[in-house]
Amino acid sequence: MGGALLEWALEAFSGSAAVDELSEGPSCVLSAVDHWQDKRIMYAVLDHDPHPDDIEAFLGRLQTALAERSLSLKGITTDGSALYPAPLRTVLGEGPHPLCLFHIIKALTHGVLRAVAKERERLATSTPKPKRGRPASKDKGARRLARKSKYLQQKISDVFQDRFLCVQRHLTPAERRRFLHITRGVPQWRTLREIMDHLYALFDRRCRTQPALGKLKKLRQWVKRFQWIGET
């Protein structure tokens, strides 16, 4: 970034920056933004996927630019990926490192959708395989098996078609009735929806610190039940 633009970006620096990477094909752009002033401070273009060494060099440039102007960096917000913790400790020490709420919600949403897909696959493997052809009218067991297979296949199809009802932030009364209908008999899908409801409530600005910590503790206990989102 040119000197004039850098001076403009730092003339009212808030002390807090957001650092993120954007990959497009073989290239990647690292950028640092003063998210209180909505000004991009610095960027770097890479011809490869970013590594922690690239992040460390980029943060070093940012720290040098601030030091030359007698400015201090009070904290850096990132998306919480594994690229940042070590470089941040090396360059900035143990300063505040908040995580971007958008990225957290995005990661958990993807995790819940993957958990829904995993449960749908499990349901598909447990669907009985009736014999080919129409079952005989006197063979009650075969007819019952065919009805169960058809019911489960329809449920799998419904959940795939309306899977975003599990993560959509606001549901209309009709969407909620639809969600309750397609999750009848599979309480684990309703639990995933409840996890998302508590996740959205956790980031509600009206939520105070202590209630938020209590919700977070309960949320962590719930997500441990699902392998796909436990790590997130």
DABELBEL-V495934 format. One record per backbone hydrogen bond with DSSP energy under -0.5 kcal/mol. NH is the residue of the N-H (numbers start at 1). CO is the residue of the C=O. Records with the same first field share a line. If there is no record, write none. Layout:
# DABELBEL-V495934
NH->CO / CO
This chain:
# DABELBEL-V495934
6->2
7->3
8->4
9->5
10->6
11->7 / 8
13->10
17->75
18->33
19->77
20->31
22->29
24->27
27->24
28->46
29->22
30->28 / 44
31->20
32->42
33->18
34->39
35->33
37->34
38->34
39->34
41->32 / 39
42->32
44->30
46->28
54->51
55->51
56->52
57->53
58->54
59->55
60->56
61->57
62->58
63->59
64->60
65->61
66->62
67->63
68->64
69->65 / 66
70->67
71->66
74->15 / 72
75->15
76->96
77->17
78->98
84->81
85->81
87->83
88->84
89->85
90->86
91->87
92->88
93->88 / 89
96->74
100->78
104->100
105->101
106->102
107->103
108->104
109->105
110->106
111->107
112->108
113->109
114->110
115->111
116->112
117->113
118->114
119->115
120->116
121->117
122->118
123->119
124->120
125->121
126->122
127->124
130->128
139->136
140->138
143->139
144->140
145->141
146->142
147->143
148->144
149->145
150->146
151->147
152->148
153->149
154->150
155->151
156->152
157->153
158->154
159->155
160->156
161->157
162->158
163->160
165->162
166->163
167->164
168->164
176->172
177->173
178->174
179->175
180->176
181->177
182->178
183->179
184->181
186->183
189->186
190->186
191->187
192->188
193->189
194->190
195->191
196->192
197->193
198->194
199->195
200->196
201->197
202->198
203->199
204->201
207->204
212->208
213->209
214->210
215->211
216->212
217->213
218->214
219->215
220->216
221->217
222->218
223->219
224->220
225->222
226->223
227->225
229->226
230->226
231->227
